Amino acid sequence: MSIATEIIMGKFDGELDDIQYAINTRRKLNRSQKQAVVLATINVKDIVVLQGLTPKILNGLRGQVTDIGRTKISVKLDKEPPTRRNGRKIGQLVRVSAICVKKV
């Protein structure tokens, strides 16, 4: 039986808060590790593709890294992004979380 099934069946009802804390802590650690790898491998002027972003219209767009911060990366997009449904435009220079870029 999987741990998920045991949780659903109520085996760990007294420990649900601890389980949730452990899962959230693990997710933060994974995110930090991924972010560290990206920040260590990306340089200014690298070409990247955006991924995992909201608004989704930015996903898949290519651009050049212009600045690297502690946790965020500035990217100048190759082309003007599409206009959002509400009519607002997004500029060609975007600043995104480091885990939302993939080096080409």
C-alpha atoms as one frame of an Amber mdcrd trajectory, in Angstrom:
protein
   0.000   0.000   0.000   1.329   3.467  -0.855   1.688   6.225   1.694  -0.912
   8.266  -0.203  -3.445   5.460   0.198  -2.656   5.171   3.910  -3.151   8.927
   4.342  -6.497   8.759   2.534  -7.563   5.832   4.718  -6.829   7.909   7.842
  -3.813   6.026   9.158  -1.940   9.293   9.798  -4.810  11.585  10.830  -2.995
  12.695  13.983   0.085  13.634  12.005  -1.399  15.491   9.023   0.019  18.880
  10.057   3.504  17.373  10.427   3.196  15.634   7.052   2.075  18.864   5.385
   4.985  20.760   6.973   7.453  18.095   5.806   6.081  18.166   2.246   6.199
  21.977   2.063   9.742  22.029   3.443  10.842  19.444   0.892   9.247  21.407
  -1.964  11.050  24.585  -0.875  14.346  22.697  -0.749  13.802  21.240  -4.229
  12.931  24.691  -5.582  16.038  26.199  -3.966  18.249  23.466  -5.421  16.816
  23.929  -8.926  17.213  27.689  -8.609  20.849  27.339  -7.512  21.645  25.110
 -10.493  20.057  27.566 -12.939  21.793  30.568 -11.395  25.139  28.756 -11.535
  24.784  27.804 -15.190  23.163  30.905 -16.726  25.234  33.928 -17.734  24.422
  37.372 -19.085  23.930  37.204 -22.890  22.828  33.542 -22.785  19.770  32.664
 -24.874  16.930  31.177 -22.814  13.346  29.997 -23.219  10.690  30.989 -20.681
   8.670  28.208 -19.042   6.241  27.644 -16.185   5.048  31.251 -16.077   1.770
  33.049 -15.568   0.612  34.657 -17.830   1.027  31.571 -19.975   1.444  33.653
 -23.132   5.089  34.127 -22.096   5.835  30.395 -21.989   7.945  29.260 -24.913
   9.236  32.738 -25.798  12.984  33.116 -26.360  15.201  35.914 -25.221  18.619
  37.004 -24.064  19.614  37.283 -20.401  20.403  40.908 -19.540  20.798  40.725
 -15.744  21.021  38.083 -13.038  19.858  38.842  -9.510  19.825  36.793  -6.330
  16.723  34.810  -7.354  15.460  36.469 -10.559  16.713  36.809 -14.095  15.995
  39.673 -16.502  15.376  38.609 -20.086  15.009  40.752 -23.210  12.608  38.847
 -25.429  13.464  38.316 -29.098  10.070  39.626 -30.167   7.187  41.591 -28.675
   4.983  39.224 -26.633   1.297  38.914 -27.538  -1.173  41.309 -25.896  -2.974
  39.893 -22.866  -6.724  39.189 -23.002  -7.413  42.274 -20.893  -5.665  44.407
 -23.505  -2.597  45.143 -21.366   0.747  44.819 -23.072   3.769  43.086 -21.642
   7.082  44.708 -22.488   9.998  43.008 -24.171  12.046  43.155 -20.958  10.748
  40.724 -18.328  12.075  39.714 -14.904  11.279  36.130 -13.910  12.188  33.570
 -11.281  15.370  31.702 -12.119  13.557  28.365 -12.291  11.361  29.709 -15.105
  14.147  29.847 -17.680  15.821  27.085 -19.655  19.114  27.657 -21.419  18.989
  26.972 -25.160
